[in-house]
Every structure is written in structure tokens, then in C-alpha cells.
Amino acid sequence: MQITIRMDDITPDMDYARFSRFKALLDKHDIKPLIGVVPDNRDEKLAIEEPHKDFWNMVKELEENGWTIAMHGLNHLYTTKDPGIFPIGGKSEFAGLSLAKQDEMIREGKRILRDNGITTDIFMAPSHSFDKNTIRVLKKNDFYILTDGFGSGPFRSKGMIYYPISVKRSSSLKDDRKGLVTFVYHANTMEDKDFDKLEKLLETGKVVSYSAFRQLDIKDRTIFGDIWQYTVAKAKYTAVQIKKII
């Protein structure tokens, strides 16, 4: 199983020291990741530094150098506790909101990216949470790929293409089958041990650039695959909550 890298929470006020450390490791191994850019960050937990004025120029330069850009929500503010149709989180910026409200949010996020020279058809939902209304407005606004779901390669469900994330990293590393999954990282909160693990991962030779997804055939997923995915996601979330209590 090959692995791609996804970096969440890319904002003008992120922790640039940690971001630069992460980038340096990727550059060393010539790996181009996916980054989730928040168009208009209002999440105080992501505001680590004063906003960098050259942020959008930096994002554009990364894109020109082969990095893949996704729109990571709009404000990264959790407005509901609706887990959506991929329930590995217990909160959402989008799931549970009306179709009209979600359409307004997606259009605004796209406008901000466009005004700063960024065009993408990939959406990254904060906390992995989205619902049927989210899917409808994404397609309406020319977003056709979600960096979410479980699987061993890109798949199509209800007109949306999914580039899957890993159910469990250790299992993905041991899996010798052909396939491609994504490991998710939040550089803002990474410690030395996390960077050490990332470096060891990169040294395995199993990591490839995110653009590799575009080279693979897209398989159609049946309703049974959707049911399996929902069940696994729900079980994963439940296990995490139980672990917190214990």
C-alpha cells in the first residue's frame, strides 16, 4: 500500500516554524502533499501567530511547485454536532445546516480562493464531517473530489470522487496490496516525536506525492460499500471516545 500526505489547517496565522519543519522533511524526499487551506480562518485554536502578509503568495508558489490544494471549509468554525455521512468526528462546520446556507458558505470560500489566485476541485471538510446537502452544493460549485472516506484507492459514490484516508496507519504500513491511502497531519500540534515518526515514514519509500491519485482508475462504489464505510467510521469514533473515558 502506498501512502500520500495530507496537511490540514493551513492558514495565514498558523505555526510557521512547525509548517517549515514539516515542509523540509517532505522536500528532502521530494514529496508533494495535499494541503487544506482555510479561506477565512476564524478558529482561534488555529491562530498561532500574527497573520503573514505573504501567505497567499506562498500558497500559490507551493501549488506551482506541485503541491495539491484543497479548500478546507470556510471559517473552520464548528457550528453543529452532526457527524454527517462519514461519522469519525462529533462536530461539523457544514453537516446539519440548510442547503442554502451551505451553498452560501461554499461559494464564499471558493470566491476567496479565486480572488487569491487559487483554483481547486478538492474539498476537505473540517473534522471530516459533511452531509448530503454538502455533497449537493459541492457539485453545484464545481468541487468533485473529497479527501475523505475509507478504501484502498479512489472511488466514486453518488457523483462525488473520494480520495481515501487511512483507517489505521499501522495497518496501512503493513498492507502489501496495491493501493493508495492518505495519512492526515496537523502540523500546528506536532511534537518532536511526531516529526521523528514522519521522517521514519518517509524513509520507508512507501510515500508518494498526492498527485498520484490522479493517475489511478476510479472505481464505482455500491451502497454496500457506503454502508461498510459508515459502519467503520462510526466504530472508529466510538472507540476513540471510549479510550478518552478510560
C-alpha positions as CSV (number, residue, x, y, z in Angstrom):
1,M,0.0,0.0,0.0
2,Q,1.4,3.4,-1.0
3,I,0.8,6.5,1.1
4,T,0.1,10.1,0.4
5,I,0.4,13.0,2.9
6,R,-2.4,15.5,3.8
7,M,-1.7,18.6,5.9
8,D,-4.8,20.2,7.5
9,D,-5.3,23.8,8.9
10,I,-3.2,25.8,6.5
11,T,-3.9,29.5,7.4
12,P,-2.1,32.9,7.4
13,D,-1.8,32.6,11.2
14,M,-0.6,29.0,11.6
15,D,2.6,27.9,13.3
16,Y,5.1,28.7,10.6
17,A,8.0,27.1,12.4
18,R,6.3,23.7,12.5
19,F,5.0,24.1,9.0
20,S,8.5,24.8,7.7
21,R,9.9,21.8,9.6
22,F,7.2,19.6,8.0
23,K,7.9,21.0,4.6
24,A,11.7,20.5,5.0
25,L,11.1,16.8,5.6
26,L,8.9,16.5,2.5
27,D,11.3,18.4,0.4
28,K,14.1,16.2,1.4
29,H,12.3,13.2,0.0
30,D,10.7,15.1,-2.9
31,I,7.2,14.5,-1.7
32,K,4.4,16.9,-2.8
33,P,1.5,16.7,-0.3
34,L,-2.1,17.9,-0.2
35,I,-2.7,21.0,1.9
36,G,-6.1,22.1,3.2
37,V,-6.3,25.9,3.0
38,V,-8.9,27.6,5.2
39,P,-10.2,30.5,3.1
40,D,-11.2,32.7,6.0
41,N,-9.9,31.3,9.3
42,R,-11.9,32.3,12.4
43,D,-11.0,29.4,14.6
44,E,-8.9,30.8,17.5
45,K,-7.3,27.4,18.0
46,L,-5.6,27.7,14.7
47,A,-4.4,31.3,15.2
48,I,-0.9,30.7,16.5
49,E,0.9,33.7,15.0
50,E,0.1,37.1,13.6
51,P,-1.2,36.6,10.0
52,H,1.6,36.5,7.4
53,K,1.0,39.0,4.7
54,D,2.7,36.9,2.1
55,F,0.5,33.8,2.9
56,W,-1.4,33.7,-0.4
57,N,1.8,34.1,-2.5
58,M,3.3,31.2,-0.5
59,V,0.3,29.0,-1.3
60,K,0.5,29.9,-5.0
61,E,4.2,29.1,-5.1
62,L,3.6,25.7,-3.4
63,E,0.9,25.0,-6.0
64,E,3.3,25.9,-8.8
65,N,5.9,23.5,-7.3
66,G,3.5,20.6,-7.4
67,W,1.7,20.7,-4.1
68,T,-2.1,20.0,-4.3
69,I,-4.5,22.5,-2.8
70,A,-7.9,21.7,-1.2
71,M,-10.4,24.1,0.2
72,H,-10.6,23.3,4.0
73,G,-14.1,24.5,4.9
74,L,-14.7,28.3,5.1
75,N,-14.0,29.6,8.6
76,H,-13.1,26.3,10.3
77,L,-15.8,27.0,13.0
78,Y,-17.8,24.1,14.2
79,T,-21.5,25.1,14.2
80,T,-23.2,21.7,14.8
81,K,-22.7,18.3,16.4
82,D,-23.9,16.5,13.4
83,P,-21.3,13.8,12.4
84,G,-22.6,13.7,8.8
85,I,-22.4,10.7,6.5
86,F,-18.7,9.9,7.4
87,P,-19.0,9.9,11.2
88,I,-15.5,9.8,12.5
89,G,-16.0,13.2,14.2
90,G,-18.7,14.6,16.5
91,K,-18.8,18.1,15.2
92,S,-19.2,19.9,11.9
93,E,-18.9,23.2,10.1
94,F,-21.4,22.1,7.5
95,A,-23.4,18.9,8.3
96,G,-26.9,19.7,9.6
97,L,-27.1,23.2,8.0
98,S,-29.6,24.0,5.3
99,L,-28.8,23.6,1.6
100,A,-29.0,27.3,1.1
101,K,-26.6,28.1,4.0
102,Q,-24.1,25.5,2.9
103,D,-24.2,26.8,-0.7
104,E,-23.5,30.3,0.6
105,M,-20.5,29.1,2.6
106,I,-19.0,27.0,-0.2
107,R,-19.4,29.9,-2.7
108,E,-17.8,32.3,-0.4
109,G,-14.8,30.0,0.3
110,K,-14.3,29.5,-3.4
111,R,-14.5,33.2,-4.1
112,I,-11.8,33.9,-1.5
113,L,-9.5,31.3,-3.1
114,R,-10.2,32.5,-6.6
115,D,-9.5,36.2,-5.6
116,N,-6.1,35.0,-4.3
117,G,-5.3,33.1,-7.5
118,I,-6.2,29.6,-6.3
119,T,-8.5,27.2,-8.2
120,T,-9.2,23.7,-6.9
121,D,-11.8,21.0,-7.3
122,I,-10.9,19.2,-4.0
123,F,-12.8,19.8,-0.7
124,M,-11.5,19.0,2.8
125,A,-14.3,19.0,5.4
126,P,-13.2,20.2,8.9
127,S,-13.5,17.2,11.3
128,H,-14.2,15.1,8.2
129,S,-17.9,16.0,8.6
130,F,-20.2,16.6,5.7
131,D,-23.8,15.5,4.7
132,K,-25.9,15.0,1.6
133,N,-26.5,18.8,1.3
134,T,-22.8,19.4,1.4
135,I,-22.4,16.9,-1.5
136,R,-25.1,18.7,-3.5
137,V,-23.6,22.2,-3.1
138,L,-20.0,21.0,-3.7
139,K,-21.0,19.6,-7.1
140,K,-23.0,22.8,-7.8
141,N,-19.9,24.8,-7.2
142,D,-17.5,22.6,-9.2
143,F,-15.9,20.6,-6.4
144,Y,-15.8,17.0,-7.4
145,I,-13.3,15.4,-5.0
146,L,-13.4,14.8,-1.3
147,T,-10.2,13.9,0.6
148,D,-12.1,11.5,2.9
149,G,-13.7,8.1,3.0
150,F,-12.1,4.7,3.6
151,G,-10.7,2.5,0.8
152,S,-7.6,1.3,-1.0
153,G,-7.8,3.8,-3.9
154,P,-10.0,6.5,-5.4
155,F,-13.7,5.7,-5.7
156,R,-16.9,7.3,-6.8
157,S,-20.1,7.4,-4.8
158,K,-23.2,9.4,-5.7
159,G,-21.4,11.5,-8.3
160,M,-18.5,12.5,-5.9
161,I,-14.9,11.2,-6.1
162,Y,-13.2,10.2,-2.9
163,Y,-9.5,10.1,-2.2
164,P,-9.5,7.9,0.9
165,I,-7.7,8.4,4.2
166,S,-6.2,5.5,6.2
167,V,-8.4,3.7,8.8
168,K,-5.3,2.8,10.8
169,R,-1.8,3.8,10.0
170,S,0.0,0.7,11.3
171,S,-2.3,-1.5,9.2
172,S,-1.7,0.6,6.1
173,L,2.1,0.3,6.5
174,K,1.9,-3.5,6.8
175,D,-0.5,-3.9,3.9
176,D,1.4,-5.2,0.8
177,R,-1.6,-5.0,-1.5
178,K,-1.6,-2.4,-4.4
179,G,-3.5,0.7,-3.4
180,L,-3.2,4.3,-2.1
181,V,-4.4,5.9,1.1
182,T,-3.7,9.2,2.9
183,F,-2.2,9.9,6.3
184,V,-3.6,13.1,7.9
185,Y,-1.4,15.5,9.7
186,H,-1.9,18.7,11.7
187,A,1.5,20.4,11.8
188,N,0.3,23.1,14.3
189,T,0.2,20.5,17.1
190,M,3.0,18.2,16.2
191,E,5.8,17.5,18.7
192,D,9.4,16.3,18.2
193,K,8.3,12.6,18.4
194,D,5.7,13.2,15.7
195,F,8.3,14.7,13.3
196,D,10.5,11.7,14.1
197,K,7.7,9.3,13.1
198,L,7.1,11.3,9.9
199,E,10.8,11.1,9.0
200,K,10.8,7.3,9.5
201,L,7.7,7.0,7.4
202,L,9.3,9.0,4.6
203,E,12.3,6.7,4.8
204,T,10.3,3.6,4.1
205,G,9.9,4.6,0.4
206,K,6.1,4.0,0.6
207,V,5.2,7.6,0.5
208,V,4.3,9.2,-2.9
209,S,3.1,12.7,-3.9
210,Y,-0.6,13.4,-3.7
211,S,-0.9,13.8,-7.4
212,A,-0.6,10.0,-7.7
213,F,-4.3,9.8,-7.0
214,R,-5.0,11.4,-10.4
215,Q,-3.2,8.6,-12.2
216,L,-5.4,5.8,-10.8
217,D,-8.6,4.3,-12.1
218,I,-11.7,5.4,-10.2
219,K,-13.9,2.5,-9.1
220,D,-17.6,2.9,-8.5
221,R,-18.8,2.1,-5.0
222,T,-22.0,0.3,-4.3
223,I,-24.4,1.1,-1.5
224,F,-22.9,-1.8,0.4
225,G,-19.5,-0.1,0.2
226,D,-21.1,3.1,1.6
227,I,-22.7,1.1,4.5
228,W,-19.3,-0.6,5.3
229,Q,-17.6,2.8,5.3
230,Y,-20.2,4.4,7.6
231,T,-20.0,1.4,10.0
232,V,-16.2,1.5,10.2
233,A,-16.2,5.3,10.7
234,K,-18.7,5.1,13.4
235,A,-16.9,2.3,15.2
236,K,-13.6,4.3,14.9
237,Y,-15.2,7.3,16.5
238,T,-16.8,5.3,19.3
239,A,-13.5,3.6,20.1
240,V,-11.8,7.0,20.4
241,Q,-14.5,8.3,22.8
242,I,-14.3,5.1,25.0
243,K,-10.5,5.5,25.1
244,K,-10.9,9.1,26.3
245,I,-13.1,7.9,29.2
246,I,-10.8,5.1,30.2
